[in-house]
Structures are given as structure tokens and as C-alpha cells.
Amino acid sequence: MAKEEDDDNLPDKDAAKEFYAKYEPKEIIGRGVSSTVRRCIEKETGHEYAAKIIDLSQESQDGVDTHTMRDATRQEISILRLVASHPYIIELQDVFESETFIFLVFELCKNGELFDYLTSVVTLSEKKTRYIMSWPGADIDRSFLVGDLAV
């Protein structure tokens, strides 16, 4: 079975009872190296969210230690909680963790990836990009920039 077909399978309900009790997962709306993002519905309210399902099982890590992946995800959660309520950063709603999966439930941003939007409407020359990146504050911890930004 191809890896993409394999990724369509949802985690076993026993592995994520709390998540399944609160949310109903729907179609896949995105994929990452170690995760799949699905639209989901909160059962109590009917609100739509995006669930990033991170697979921590050994076979999915392609050489990345499970503990390293779990620690990196916990750091991502901490950062997202620090910047919660910022108007330009996606809101983390819920977190569920099991032995083999971590579920991060975010507000659903229906317009897709910010990168895709920006590349379709904005064209910057190399010179202009260099100028913007030289602005005061532009060098403040570039490692904090997140590649999964959405609008």
C-alpha cells in the first residue's frame, strides 16, 4: 500500500479516545512530513476546526527519534500558548496526546496556506527582500518563524 493511501487511515479510536469523544474528523486538508491535517467538527457546538494529527510511531519517523519528535511538538505547543490571542497567529484550541499520536486542534483557516497566497499576489525582487529583512527587528530570532502559517 502506498504511503499516501496509508496516511488516509485515522488513528485507532483506542489511541485517541478523548479526541474522538469531542471531535468528528473529516477530510484531509493538508499533509506534512510527520503529520496529517484534517478538518474536524466539534460535536457539542458544530464548529469546524483543523486537527493536526502527528504520528509518533516508529515507522512514520524516517529516522527521527520519537522522543525528539514529541519534545519538538511540546515546544511548538508552548510557543503557541505564549502567543495565544495574537491577531495574526493561528489559535490552538485543544491538545490530545497518546502513546503514538498527538492531536493539535486549531482554528480552521479556510483560505489555505499563507505562502501560496503571498506568492500569488506579491512579487518581491531580491533587492526589496533584502531591504525588508534588514529592518530593525527583522533579525529577532528567525528560528521563531513558522512554516505552517495559514490565512
Number of C-alpha atoms within 10 A of each C-alpha: 5 6 8 9 8 9 16 12 8 12 15 11 11 9 15 18 13 14 22 17 12 14 21 17 19 16 10 16 14 15 14 11 10 17 20 19 22 23 22 23 18 16 13 9 9 11 12 19 24 25 32 24 22 23 24 22 13 12 10 16 15 9 8 13 13 17 10 11 16 18 12 12 15 14 12 14 15 12 12 16 13 10 14 15 12 10 8 11 14 19 18 20 14 14 16 15 17 15 10 16 19 23 21 20 23 20 16 20 16 12 10 14 15 15 13 12 13 10 10 9 7 8 10 10 9 9 8 11 11 11 10 12 11 11 9 8 9 10 10 9 8 9 7 9 9 9 9 10 14 17 15
